[in-house]
Amino acid sequence: MVRFMVERYGDFVLYRPPFRASTLALWLGPLAIAIGSIVFLVRRIRALARGETAAPDAEAARRADHLLDLGRAP
């Protein structure tokens, strides 16, 4: 049964696929996602520590106030 599934769908159906060029993304994808997430978090934390938060402009603040006023009961 396993042989049939591998012949039909490839090594991607295995829990531990062999390390080949065709399965490289299966093996390195989670590592790349983890490293990318760590880099993003470190950069975000450093930006917040430096105070580089995006302040809304006056127009965005006015629109937000308007939307908040619409949600209030009369």
PQR file with spaces between the fields and no chain letter, atoms N, CA, C, O and H, PARSE charges and radii, in Angstrom:
ATOM       1  N    MET     1       0.816   -1.187    0.000 -0.4000 1.5000
ATOM       2  CA   MET     1       0.000    0.000    0.000 -0.0000 2.0000
ATOM       3  C    MET     1       0.871    1.269    0.000  0.5500 1.7000
ATOM       4  O    MET     1       0.586    2.223   -0.723 -0.5500 1.4000
ATOM       5  N    VAL     2       1.920    1.267    0.805 -0.4000 1.5000
ATOM       6  CA   VAL     2       2.800    2.433    0.858 -0.0000 2.0000
ATOM       7  C    VAL     2       3.499    2.607   -0.483  0.5500 1.7000
ATOM       8  O    VAL     2       3.632    3.729   -0.972 -0.5500 1.4000
ATOM       9  H    VAL     2       2.152    0.491    1.392  0.4000 1.0000
ATOM      10  N    ARG     3       3.941    1.521   -1.075 -0.4000 1.5000
ATOM      11  CA   ARG     3       4.621    1.589   -2.366 -0.0000 2.0000
ATOM      12  C    ARG     3       3.705    2.186   -3.427  0.5500 1.7000
ATOM      13  O    ARG     3       4.139    3.001   -4.242 -0.5500 1.4000
ATOM      14  H    ARG     3       3.832    0.609   -0.678  0.4000 1.0000
ATOM      15  N    PHE     4       2.425    1.774   -3.416 -0.4000 1.5000
ATOM      16  CA   PHE     4       1.457    2.326   -4.364 -0.0000 2.0000
ATOM      17  C    PHE     4       1.310    3.830   -4.184  0.5500 1.7000
ATOM      18  O    PHE     4       1.305    4.575   -5.164 -0.5500 1.4000
ATOM      19  H    PHE     4       2.072    1.112   -2.754  0.4000 1.0000
ATOM      20  N    MET     5       1.191    4.278   -2.943 -0.4000 1.5000
ATOM      21  CA   MET     5       1.024    5.707   -2.666 -0.0000 2.0000
ATOM      22  C    MET     5       2.259    6.494   -3.106  0.5500 1.7000
ATOM      23  O    MET     5       2.127    7.584   -3.663 -0.5500 1.4000
ATOM      24  H    MET     5       1.195    3.672   -2.147  0.4000 1.0000
ATOM      25  N    VAL     6       3.448    5.961   -2.866 -0.4000 1.5000
ATOM      26  CA   VAL     6       4.675    6.640   -3.267 -0.0000 2.0000
ATOM      27  C    VAL     6       4.790    6.674   -4.785  0.5500 1.7000
ATOM      28  O    VAL     6       5.202    7.687   -5.351 -0.5500 1.4000
ATOM      29  H    VAL     6       3.555    5.075   -2.414  0.4000 1.0000
ATOM      30  N    GLU     7       4.431    5.578   -5.451 -0.4000 1.5000
ATOM      31  CA   GLU     7       4.491    5.559   -6.912 -0.0000 2.0000
ATOM      32  C    GLU     7       3.505    6.547   -7.513  0.5500 1.7000
ATOM      33  O    GLU     7       3.796    7.189   -8.522 -0.5500 1.4000
ATOM      34  H    GLU     7       4.096    4.755   -4.991  0.4000 1.0000
ATOM      35  N    ARG     8       2.350    6.665   -6.897 -0.4000 1.5000
ATOM      36  CA   ARG     8       1.321    7.539   -7.448 -0.0000 2.0000
ATOM      37  C    ARG     8       1.537    9.015   -7.100  0.5500 1.7000
ATOM      38  O    ARG     8       1.389    9.880   -7.962 -0.5500 1.4000
ATOM      39  H    ARG     8       2.114    6.144   -6.077  0.4000 1.0000
ATOM      40  N    TYR     9       1.886    9.307   -5.839 -0.4000 1.5000
ATOM      41  CA   TYR     9       1.953   10.695   -5.381 -0.0000 2.0000
ATOM      42  C    TYR     9       3.368   11.184   -5.085  0.5500 1.7000
ATOM      43  O    TYR     9       3.572   12.378   -4.868 -0.5500 1.4000
ATOM      44  H    TYR     9       2.007    8.604   -5.138  0.4000 1.0000
ATOM      45  N    GLY    10       4.330   10.297   -5.073 -0.4000 1.5000
ATOM      46  CA   GLY    10       5.709   10.705   -4.815 -0.0000 2.0000
ATOM      47  C    GLY    10       6.076   10.587   -3.342  0.5500 1.7000
ATOM      48  O    GLY    10       5.278   10.144   -2.517 -0.5500 1.4000
ATOM      49  H    GLY    10       4.165    9.327   -5.249  0.4000 1.0000
ATOM      50  N    ASP    11       7.290   10.989   -3.037 -0.4000 1.5000
ATOM      51  CA   ASP    11       7.814   10.870   -1.672 -0.0000 2.0000
ATOM      52  C    ASP    11       7.137   11.812   -0.687  0.5500 1.7000
ATOM      53  O    ASP    11       7.363   11.697    0.518 -0.5500 1.4000
ATOM      54  H    ASP    11       7.938   11.349   -3.707  0.4000 1.0000
ATOM      55  N    PHE    12       6.314   12.738   -1.164 -0.4000 1.5000
ATOM      56  CA   PHE    12       5.684   13.719   -0.293 -0.0000 2.0000
ATOM      57  C    PHE    12       4.670   13.091    0.662  0.5500 1.7000
ATOM      58  O    PHE    12       4.300   13.721    1.653 -0.5500 1.4000
ATOM      59  H    PHE    12       6.130   12.831   -2.143  0.4000 1.0000
ATOM      60  N    VAL    13       4.210   11.868    0.391 -0.4000 1.5000
ATOM      61  CA   VAL    13       3.212   11.235    1.242 -0.0000 2.0000
ATOM      62  C    VAL    13       3.842   10.496    2.415  0.5500 1.7000
ATOM      63  O    VAL    13       3.125   10.016    3.293 -0.5500 1.4000
ATOM      64  H    VAL    13       4.510   11.356   -0.414  0.4000 1.0000
ATOM      65  N    LEU    14       5.149   10.397    2.448 -0.4000 1.5000
ATOM      66  CA   LEU    14       5.829    9.689    3.521 -0.0000 2.0000
ATOM      67  C    LEU    14       6.030   10.593    4.733  0.5500 1.7000
ATOM      68  O    LEU    14       6.186   11.807    4.598 -0.5500 1.4000
ATOM      69  H    LEU    14       5.731   10.787    1.735  0.4000 1.0000
ATOM      70  N    TYR    15       6.024    9.986    5.919 -0.4000 1.5000
ATOM      71  CA   TYR    15       6.289   10.757    7.134 -0.0000 2.0000
ATOM      72  C    TYR    15       7.742   11.203    7.191  0.5500 1.7000
ATOM      73  O    TYR    15       8.035   12.298    7.671 -0.5500 1.4000
ATOM      74  H    TYR    15       5.896    9.000    6.029  0.4000 1.0000
ATOM      75  N    ARG    16       8.648   10.373    6.709 -0.4000 1.5000
ATOM      76  CA   ARG    16      10.063   10.711    6.669 -0.0000 2.0000
ATOM      77  C    ARG    16      10.566   10.464    5.254  0.5500 1.7000
ATOM      78  O    ARG    16      11.161    9.424    4.975 -0.5500 1.4000
ATOM      79  H    ARG    16       8.410    9.483    6.319  0.4000 1.0000
ATOM      80  N    PRO    17      10.325   11.426    4.355 -0.5600 1.5000
ATOM      81  CA   PRO    17      10.747   11.245    2.959  0.2800 2.0000
ATOM      82  C    PRO    17      12.275   11.241    2.865  0.5500 1.7000
ATOM      83  O    PRO    17      12.953   11.843    3.697 -0.5500 1.4000
ATOM      84  N    PRO    18      12.804   10.570    1.862 -0.5600 1.5000
ATOM      85  CA   PRO    18      14.259   10.568    1.692  0.2800 2.0000
ATOM      86  C    PRO    18      14.745   11.971    1.327  0.5500 1.7000
ATOM      87  O    PRO    18      14.017   12.759    0.723 -0.5500 1.4000
ATOM      88  N    PHE    19      15.984   12.263    1.704 -0.4000 1.5000
ATOM      89  CA   PHE    19      16.561   13.579    1.420 -0.0000 2.0000
ATOM      90  C    PHE    19      17.058   13.583   -0.012  0.5500 1.7000
ATOM      91  O    PHE    19      18.126   13.050   -0.311 -0.5500 1.4000
ATOM      92  H    PHE    19      16.575   11.623    2.194  0.4000 1.0000
ATOM      93  N    ARG    20      16.275   14.188   -0.897 -0.4000 1.5000
ATOM      94  CA   ARG    20      16.605   14.294   -2.318 -0.0000 2.0000
ATOM      95  C    ARG    20      16.344   15.729   -2.766  0.5500 1.7000
ATOM      96  O    ARG    20      15.788   16.539   -2.024 -0.5500 1.4000
ATOM      97  H    ARG    20      15.407   14.621   -0.654  0.4000 1.0000
ATOM      98  N    ALA    21      16.755   16.022   -3.991 -0.4000 1.5000
ATOM      99  CA   ALA    21      16.519   17.359   -4.528 -0.0000 2.0000
ATOM     100  C    ALA    21      15.026   17.645   -4.635  0.5500 1.7000
ATOM     101  O    ALA    21      14.597   18.780   -4.429 -0.5500 1.4000
ATOM     102  H    ALA    21      17.206   15.364   -4.594  0.4000 1.0000
ATOM     103  N    SER    22      14.231   16.623   -4.957 -0.4000 1.5000
ATOM     104  CA   SER    22      12.789   16.828   -5.110 -0.0000 2.0000
ATOM     105  C    SER    22      12.078   17.035   -3.775  0.5500 1.7000
ATOM     106  O    SER    22      10.978   17.587   -3.747 -0.5500 1.4000
ATOM     107  H    SER    22      14.579   15.701   -5.124  0.4000 1.0000
ATOM     108  N    THR    23      12.681   16.605   -2.674 -0.4000 1.5000
ATOM     109  CA   THR    23      12.058   16.775   -1.359 -0.0000 2.0000
ATOM     110  C    THR    23      12.797   17.803   -0.505  0.5500 1.7000
ATOM     111  O    THR    23      12.596   17.870    0.708 -0.5500 1.4000
ATOM     112  H    THR    23      13.575   16.156   -2.696  0.4000 1.0000
ATOM     113  N    LEU    24      13.640   18.592   -1.134 -0.4000 1.5000
ATOM     114  CA   LEU    24      14.423   19.586   -0.400 -0.0000 2.0000
ATOM     115  C    LEU    24      13.524   20.589    0.327  0.5500 1.7000
ATOM     116  O    LEU    24      13.818   20.982    1.456 -0.5500 1.4000
ATOM     117  H    LEU    24      13.803   18.537   -2.119  0.4000 1.0000
ATOM     118  N    ALA    25      12.452   20.993   -0.305 -0.4000 1.5000
ATOM     119  CA   ALA    25      11.534   21.948    0.334 -0.0000 2.0000
ATOM     120  C    ALA    25      10.869   21.342    1.567  0.5500 1.7000
ATOM     121  O    ALA    25      10.601   22.053    2.536 -0.5500 1.4000
ATOM     122  H    ALA    25      12.213   20.674   -1.222  0.4000 1.0000
ATOM     123  N    LEU    26      10.604   20.050    1.543 -0.4000 1.5000
ATOM     124  CA   LEU    26      10.005   19.395    2.706 -0.0000 2.0000
ATOM     125  C    LEU    26      10.952   19.414    3.896  0.5500 1.7000
ATOM     126  O    LEU    26      10.520   19.564    5.039 -0.5500 1.4000
ATOM     127  H    LEU    26      10.822   19.472    0.756  0.4000 1.0000
ATOM     128  N    TRP    27      12.226   19.265    3.628 -0.4000 1.5000
ATOM     129  CA   TRP    27      13.207   19.217    4.703 -0.0000 2.0000
ATOM     130  C    TRP    27      13.640   20.606    5.159  0.5500 1.7000
ATOM     131  O    TRP    27      13.827   20.830    6.355 -0.5500 1.4000
ATOM     132  H    TRP    27      12.576   19.144    2.699  0.4000 1.0000
ATOM     133  N    LEU    28      13.801   21.533    4.236 -0.4000 1.5000
ATOM     134  CA   LEU    28      14.336   22.843    4.591 -0.0000 2.0000
ATOM     135  C    LEU    28      13.260   23.911    4.778  0.5500 1.7000
ATOM     136  O    LEU    28      13.533   24.965    5.351 -0.5500 1.4000
ATOM     137  H    LEU    28      13.649   21.352    3.264  0.4000 1.0000
ATOM     138  N    GLY    29      12.045   23.653    4.303 -0.4000 1.5000
ATOM     139  CA   GLY    29      10.964   24.626    4.426 -0.0000 2.0000
ATOM     140  C    GLY    29      10.664   25.028    5.863  0.5500 1.7000
ATOM     141  O    GLY    29      10.617   26.223    6.156 -0.5500 1.4000
ATOM     142  H    GLY    29      11.822   22.797    3.838  0.4000 1.0000
ATOM     143  N    PRO    30      10.462   24.084    6.765 -0.5600 1.5000
ATOM     144  CA   PRO    30      10.188   24.471    8.154  0.2800 2.0000
ATOM     145  C    PRO    30      11.339   25.252    8.792  0.5500 1.7000
ATOM     146  O    PRO    30      11.113   26.170    9.580 -0.5500 1.4000
ATOM     147  N    LEU    31      12.558   24.886    8.450 -0.4000 1.5000
ATOM     148  CA   LEU    31      13.717   25.613    8.970 -0.0000 2.0000
ATOM     149  C    LEU    31      13.737   27.043    8.449  0.5500 1.7000
ATOM     150  O    LEU    31      14.023   27.975    9.202 -0.5500 1.4000
ATOM     151  H    LEU    31      12.742   24.140    7.810  0.4000 1.0000
ATOM     152  N    ALA    32      13.439   27.221    7.179 -0.4000 1.5000
ATOM     153  CA   ALA    32      13.406   28.566    6.585 -0.0000 2.0000
ATOM     154  C    ALA    32      12.298   29.411    7.209  0.5500 1.7000
ATOM     155  O    ALA    32      12.493   30.600    7.459 -0.5500 1.4000
ATOM     156  H    ALA    32      13.207   26.464    6.568  0.4000 1.0000
ATOM     157  N    ILE    33      11.153   28.813    7.457 -0.4000 1.5000
ATOM     158  CA   ILE    33      10.054   29.539    8.089 -0.0000 2.0000
ATOM     159  C    ILE    33      10.424   29.938    9.514  0.5500 1.7000
ATOM     160  O    ILE    33      10.133   31.058    9.934 -0.5500 1.4000
ATOM     161  H    ILE    33      10.995   27.847    7.254  0.4000 1.0000
ATOM     162  N    ALA    34      11.059   29.045   10.260 -0.4000 1.5000
ATOM     163  CA   ALA    34      11.468   29.353   11.628 -0.0000 2.0000
ATOM     164  C    ALA    34      12.498   30.471   11.659  0.5500 1.7000
ATOM     165  O    ALA    34      12.388   31.390   12.471 -0.5500 1.4000
ATOM     166  H    ALA    34      11.295   28.135    9.919  0.4000 1.0000
ATOM     167  N    ILE    35      13.494   30.407   10.788 -0.4000 1.5000
ATOM     168  CA   ILE    35      14.523   31.452   10.748 -0.0000 2.0000
ATOM     169  C    ILE    35      13.913   32.782   10.336  0.5500 1.7000
ATOM     170  O    ILE    35      14.229   33.817   10.922 -0.5500 1.4000
ATOM     171  H    ILE    35      13.584   29.660   10.129  0.4000 1.0000
ATOM     172  N    GLY    36      13.043   32.764    9.334 -0.4000 1.5000
ATOM     173  CA   GLY    36      12.373   33.987    8.909 -0.0000 2.0000
ATOM     174  C    GLY    36      11.531   34.598   10.020  0.5500 1.7000
ATOM     175  O    GLY    36      11.511   35.818   10.185 -0.5500 1.4000
ATOM     176  H    GLY    36      12.786   31.923    8.858  0.4000 1.0000
ATOM     177  N    SER    37      10.843   33.765   10.775 -0.4000 1.5000
ATOM     178  CA   SER    37      10.028   34.257   11.883 -0.0000 2.0000
ATOM     179  C    SER    37      10.884   34.883   12.972  0.5500 1.7000
ATOM     180  O    SER    37      10.535   35.929   13.519 -0.5500 1.4000
ATOM     181  H    SER    37      10.859   32.774   10.641  0.4000 1.0000
ATOM     182  N    ILE    38      11.993   34.250   13.284 -0.4000 1.5000
ATOM     183  CA   ILE    38      12.894   34.789   14.301 -0.0000 2.0000
ATOM     184  C    ILE    38      13.471   36.127   13.854  0.5500 1.7000
ATOM     185  O    ILE    38      13.527   37.071   14.642 -0.5500 1.4000
ATOM     186  H    ILE    38      12.277   33.400   12.840  0.4000 1.0000
ATOM     187  N    VAL    39      13.898   36.215   12.607 -0.4000 1.5000
ATOM     188  CA   VAL    39      14.437   37.476   12.082 -0.0000 2.0000
ATOM     189  C    VAL    39      13.375   38.567   12.136  0.5500 1.7000
ATOM     190  O    VAL    39      13.666   39.694   12.538 -0.5500 1.4000
ATOM     191  H    VAL    39      13.853   35.448   11.967  0.4000 1.0000
ATOM     192  N    PHE    40      12.149   38.247   11.737 -0.4000 1.5000
ATOM     193  CA   PHE    40      11.059   39.224   11.785 -0.0000 2.0000
ATOM     194  C    PHE    40      10.818   39.705   13.213  0.5500 1.7000
ATOM     195  O    PHE    40      10.693   40.906   13.451 -0.5500 1.4000
ATOM     196  H    PHE    40      11.912   37.332   11.411  0.4000 1.0000
ATOM     197  N    LEU    41      10.753   38.774   14.160 -0.4000 1.5000
ATOM     198  CA   LEU    41      10.481   39.155   15.541 -0.0000 2.0000
ATOM     199  C    LEU    41      11.599   40.013   16.124  0.5500 1.7000
ATOM     200  O    LEU    41      11.329   40.992   16.819 -0.5500 1.4000
ATOM     201  H    LEU    41      10.855   37.798   13.966  0.4000 1.0000
ATOM     202  N    VAL    42      12.852   39.655   15.846 -0.4000 1.5000
ATOM     203  CA   VAL    42      13.975   40.440   16.359 -0.0000 2.0000
ATOM     204  C    VAL    42      13.937   41.853   15.789  0.5500 1.7000
ATOM     205  O    VAL    42      14.123   42.824   16.523 -0.5500 1.4000
ATOM     206  H    VAL    42      13.072   38.860   15.281  0.4000 1.0000
ATOM     207  N    ARG    43      13.696   41.974   14.487 -0.4000 1.5000
ATOM     208  CA   ARG    43      13.635   43.302   13.872 -0.0000 2.0000
ATOM     209  C    ARG    43      12.464   44.108   14.422  0.5500 1.7000
ATOM     210  O    ARG    43      12.594   45.310   14.655 -0.5500 1.4000
ATOM     211  H    ARG    43      13.545   41.186   13.891  0.4000 1.0000
ATOM     212  N    ARG    44      11.332   43.462   14.630 -0.4000 1.5000
ATOM     213  CA   ARG    44      10.152   44.152   15.157 -0.0000 2.0000
ATOM     214  C    ARG    44      10.389   44.621   16.590  0.5500 1.7000
ATOM     215  O    ARG    44      10.038   45.748   16.937 -0.5500 1.4000
ATOM     216  H    ARG    44      11.227   42.486   14.441  0.4000 1.0000
ATOM     217  N    ILE    45      10.975   43.776   17.415 -0.4000 1.5000
ATOM     218  CA   ILE    45      11.250   44.138   18.808 -0.0000 2.0000
ATOM     219  C    ILE    45      12.247   45.285   18.870  0.5500 1.7000
ATOM     220  O    ILE    45      12.083   46.200   19.677 -0.5500 1.4000
ATOM     221  H    ILE    45      11.261   42.860   17.133  0.4000 1.0000
ATOM     222  N    ARG    46      13.270   45.252   18.038 -0.4000 1.5000
ATOM     223  CA   ARG    46      14.251   46.344   18.019 -0.0000 2.0000
ATOM     224  C    ARG    46      13.616   47.651   17.566  0.5500 1.7000
ATOM     225  O    ARG    46      13.921   48.711   18.112 -0.5500 1.4000
ATOM     226  H    ARG    46      13.403   44.509   17.383  0.4000 1.0000
ATOM     227  N    ALA    47      12.738   47.584   16.577 -0.4000 1.5000
ATOM     228  CA   ALA    47      12.063   48.799   16.102 -0.0000 2.0000
ATOM     229  C    ALA    47      11.168   49.374   17.192  0.5500 1.7000
ATOM     230  O    ALA    47      11.117   50.590   17.371 -0.5500 1.4000
ATOM     231  H    ALA    47      12.489   46.723   16.133  0.4000 1.0000
ATOM     232  N    LEU    48      10.473   48.528   17.910 -0.4000 1.5000
ATOM     233  CA   LEU    48       9.614   49.002   18.994 -0.0000 2.0000
ATOM     234  C    LEU    48      10.438   49.594   20.128  0.5500 1.7000
ATOM     235  O    LEU    48      10.028   50.575   20.748 -0.5500 1.4000
ATOM     236  H    LEU    48      10.515   47.540   17.764  0.4000 1.0000
ATOM     237  N    ALA    49      11.601   49.000   20.402 -0.4000 1.5000
ATOM     238  CA   ALA    49      12.457   49.516   21.461 -0.0000 2.0000
ATOM     239  C    ALA    49      13.009   50.891   21.098  0.5500 1.7000
ATOM     240  O    ALA    49      13.229   51.714   21.986 -0.5500 1.4000
ATOM     241  H    ALA    49      11.934   48.203   19.898  0.4000 1.0000
ATOM     242  N    ARG    50      13.237   51.155   19.818 -0.4000 1.5000
ATOM     243  CA   ARG    50      13.729   52.456   19.365 -0.0000 2.0000
ATOM     244  C    ARG    50      12.600   53.470   19.227  0.5500 1.7000
ATOM     245  O    ARG    50      12.855   54.648   18.976 -0.5500 1.4000
ATOM     246  H    ARG    50      13.059   50.486   19.097  0.4000 1.0000
ATOM     247  N    GLY    51      11.375   53.033   19.384 -0.4000 1.5000
ATOM     248  CA   GLY    51      10.242   53.940   19.273 -0.0000 2.0000
ATOM     249  C    GLY    51       9.817   54.193   17.847  0.5500 1.7000
ATOM     250  O    GLY    51       9.225   55.232   17.555 -0.5500 1.4000
ATOM     251  H    GLY    51      11.168   52.076   19.588  0.4000 1.0000
ATOM     252  N    GLU    52      10.103   53.277   16.960 -0.4000 1.5000
ATOM     253  CA   GLU    52       9.747   53.434   15.551 -0.0000 2.0000
ATOM     254  C    GLU    52       8.369   52.846   15.274  0.5500 1.7000
ATOM     255  O    GLU    52       8.216   51.956   14.437 -0.5500 1.4000
ATOM     256  H    GLU    52      10.584   52.433   17.197  0.4000 1.0000
ATOM     257  N    THR    53       7.391   53.346   15.974 -0.4000 1.5000
ATOM     258  CA   THR    53       6.030   52.889   15.699 -0.0000 2.0000
ATOM     259  C    THR    53       5.381   53.891   14.769  0.5500 1.7000
ATOM     260  O    THR    53       5.634   55.093   14.853 -0.5500 1.4000
ATOM     261  H    THR    53       7.516   54.069   16.654  0.4000 1.0000
ATOM     262  N    ALA    54       4.570   53.399   13.911 -0.4000 1.5000
ATOM     263  CA   ALA    54       3.915   54.265   12.931 -0.0000 2.0000
ATOM     264  C    ALA    54       2.739   54.969   13.591  0.5500 1.7000
ATOM     265  O    ALA    54       1.771   54.329   14.001 -0.5500 1.4000
ATOM     266  H    ALA    54       4.365   52.423   13.843  0.4000 1.0000
ATOM     267  N    ALA    55       2.829   56.266   13.690 -0.4000 1.5000
ATOM     268  CA   ALA    55       1.733   57.054   14.245 -0.0000 2.0000
ATOM     269  C    ALA    55       0.741   57.364   13.124  0.5500 1.7000
ATOM     270  O    ALA    55       1.157   57.682   12.010 -0.5500 1.4000
ATOM     271  H    ALA    55       3.616   56.785   13.357  0.4000 1.0000
ATOM     272  N    PRO    56      -0.546   57.277   13.395 -0.5600 1.5000
ATOM     273  CA   PRO    56      -1.525   57.569   12.345  0.2800 2.0000
ATOM     274  C    PRO    56      -1.500   59.048   11.996  0.5500 1.7000
ATOM     275  O    PRO    56      -1.273   59.901   12.853 -0.5500 1.4000
ATOM     276  N    ASP    57      -1.735   59.334   10.728 -0.4000 1.5000
ATOM     277  CA   ASP    57      -1.803   60.728   10.313 -0.0000 2.0000
ATOM     278  C    ASP    57      -3.153   61.324   10.741  0.5500 1.7000
ATOM     279  O    ASP    57      -4.020   60.603   11.237 -0.5500 1.4000
ATOM     280  H    ASP    57      -1.919   58.641   10.031  0.4000 1.0000
ATOM     281  N    ALA    58      -3.322   62.595   10.556 -0.4000 1.5000
ATOM     282  CA   ALA    58      -4.527   63.287   11.024 -0.0000 2.0000
ATOM     283  C    ALA    58      -5.781   62.755   10.346  0.5500 1.7000
ATOM     284  O    ALA    58      -6.824   62.619   10.986 -0.5500 1.4000
ATOM     285  H    ALA    58      -2.618   63.180   10.153  0.4000 1.0000
ATOM     286  N    GLU    59      -5.689   62.455    9.065 -0.4000 1.5000
ATOM     287  CA   GLU    59      -6.861   61.948    8.339 -0.0000 2.0000
ATOM     288  C    GLU    59      -7.280   60.583    8.864  0.5500 1.7000
ATOM     289  O    GLU    59      -8.471   60.325    9.035 -0.5500 1.4000
ATOM     290  H    GLU    59      -4.842   62.564    8.545  0.4000 1.0000
ATOM     291  N    ALA    60      -6.328   59.719    9.119 -0.4000 1.5000
ATOM     292  CA   ALA    60      -6.648   58.392    9.647 -0.0000 2.0000
ATOM     293  C    ALA    60      -7.255   58.501   11.037  0.5500 1.7000
ATOM     294  O    ALA    60      -8.181   57.760   11.367 -0.5500 1.4000
ATOM     295  H    ALA    60      -5.361   59.928    8.980  0.4000 1.0000
ATOM     296  N    ALA    61      -6.751   59.409   11.848 -0.4000 1.5000
ATOM     297  CA   ALA    61      -7.307   59.611   13.184 -0.0000 2.0000
ATOM     298  C    ALA    61      -8.741   60.143   13.100  0.5500 1.7000
ATOM     299  O    ALA    61      -9.599   59.733   13.881 -0.5500 1.4000
ATOM     300  H    ALA    61      -5.999   60.011   11.579  0.4000 1.0000
ATOM     301  N    ARG    62      -9.004   61.053   12.159 -0.4000 1.5000
ATOM     302  CA   ARG    62     -10.343   61.584   12.003 -0.0000 2.0000
ATOM     303  C    ARG    62     -11.317   60.497   11.573  0.5500 1.7000
ATOM     304  O    ARG    62     -12.433   60.427   12.088 -0.5500 1.4000
ATOM     305  H    ARG    62      -8.307   61.386   11.524  0.4000 1.0000
ATOM     306  N    ARG    63     -10.904   59.641   10.626 -0.4000 1.5000
ATOM     307  CA   ARG    63     -11.770   58.549   10.172 -0.0000 2.0000
ATOM     308  C    ARG    63     -12.036   57.558   11.301  0.5500 1.7000
ATOM     309  O    ARG    63     -13.157   57.068   11.438 -0.5500 1.4000
ATOM     310  H    ARG    63      -9.998   59.697   10.208  0.4000 1.0000
ATOM     311  N    ALA    64     -11.030   57.260   12.105 -0.4000 1.5000
ATOM     312  CA   ALA    64     -11.211   56.337   13.229 -0.0000 2.0000
ATOM     313  C    ALA    64     -12.188   56.915   14.244  0.5500 1.7000
ATOM     314  O    ALA    64     -13.058   56.203   14.746 -0.5500 1.4000
ATOM     315  H    ALA    64     -10.120   57.658   11.993  0.4000 1.0000
ATOM     316  N    ASP    65     -12.049   58.195   14.547 -0.4000 1.5000
ATOM     317  CA   ASP    65     -12.981   58.829   15.477 -0.0000 2.0000
ATOM     318  C    ASP    65     -14.404   58.778   14.935  0.5500 1.7000
ATOM     319  O    ASP    65     -15.347   58.529   15.687 -0.5500 1.4000
ATOM     320  H    ASP    65     -11.342   58.773   14.140  0.4000 1.0000
ATOM     321  N    HIS    66     -14.562   59.011   13.642 -0.4000 1.5000
ATOM     322  CA   HIS    66     -15.882   58.964   13.015 -0.0000 2.0000
ATOM     323  C    HIS    66     -16.483   57.556   13.131  0.5500 1.7000
ATOM     324  O    HIS    66     -17.656   57.407   13.474 -0.5500 1.4000
ATOM     325  H    HIS    66     -13.796   59.213   13.032  0.4000 1.0000
ATOM     326  N    LEU    67     -15.685   56.535   12.849 -0.4000 1.5000
ATOM     327  CA   LEU    67     -16.177   55.163   12.935 -0.0000 2.0000
ATOM     328  C    LEU    67     -16.535   54.792   14.377  0.5500 1.7000
ATOM     329  O    LEU    67     -17.511   54.082   14.618 -0.5500 1.4000
ATOM     330  H    LEU    67     -14.732   56.655   12.571  0.4000 1.0000
ATOM     331  N    LEU    68     -15.748   55.270   15.319 -0.4000 1.5000
ATOM     332  CA   LEU    68     -16.058   54.981   16.720 -0.0000 2.0000
ATOM     333  C    LEU    68     -17.346   55.673   17.151  0.5500 1.7000
ATOM     334  O    LEU    68     -18.109   55.122   17.945 -0.5500 1.4000
ATOM     335  H    LEU    68     -14.954   55.847   15.124  0.4000 1.0000
ATOM     336  N    ASP    69     -17.595   56.877   16.634 -0.4000 1.5000
ATOM     337  CA   ASP    69     -18.830   57.582   16.948 -0.0000 2.0000
ATOM     338  C    ASP    69     -20.046   56.854   16.363  0.5500 1.7000
ATOM     339  O    ASP    69     -21.125   56.878   16.956 -0.5500 1.4000
ATOM     340  H    ASP    69     -16.975   57.324   15.989  0.4000 1.0000
ATOM     341  N    LEU    70     -19.878   56.212   15.214 -0.4000 1.5000
ATOM     342  CA   LEU    70     -21.001   55.490   14.602 -0.0000 2.0000
ATOM     343  C    LEU    70     -21.410   54.295   15.444  0.5500 1.7000
ATOM     344  O    LEU    70     -22.578   53.907   15.429 -0.5500 1.4000
ATOM     345  H    LEU    70     -19.001   56.192   14.733  0.4000 1.0000
ATOM     346  N    GLY    71     -20.489   53.710   16.171 -0.4000 1.5000
ATOM     347  CA   GLY    71     -20.786   52.530   16.956 -0.0000 2.0000
ATOM     348  C    GLY    71     -21.450   52.814   18.293  0.5500 1.7000
ATOM     349  O    GLY    71     -21.928   51.893   18.956 -0.5500 1.4000
ATOM     350  H    GLY    71     -19.540   54.026   16.184  0.4000 1.0000
ATOM     351  N    ARG    72     -21.483   54.063   18.691 -0.4000 1.5000
ATOM     352  CA   ARG    72     -22.080   54.408   19.980 -0.0000 2.0000
ATOM     353  C    ARG    72     -23.596   54.480   19.853  0.5500 1.7000
ATOM     354  O    ARG    72     -24.135   54.926   18.840 -0.5500 1.4000
ATOM     355  H    ARG    72     -21.095   54.811   18.152  0.4000 1.0000
ATOM     356  N    ALA    73     -24.245   54.043   20.875 -0.4000 1.5000
ATOM     357  CA   ALA    73     -25.708   54.126   20.912 -0.0000 2.0000
ATOM     358  C    ALA    73     -26.126   55.552   21.232  0.5500 1.7000
ATOM     359  O    ALA    73     -25.489   56.206   22.057 -0.5500 1.4000
ATOM     360  H    ALA    73     -23.807   53.680   21.698  0.4000 1.0000
ATOM     361  N    PRO    74     -27.187   56.049   20.594 -0.5600 1.5000
ATOM     362  CA   PRO    74     -27.622   57.436   20.837  0.2800 2.0000
ATOM     363  C    PRO    74     -28.223   57.631   22.200  0.5500 1.7000
ATOM     364  O    PRO    74     -28.632   58.741   22.543 -0.5500 1.4000
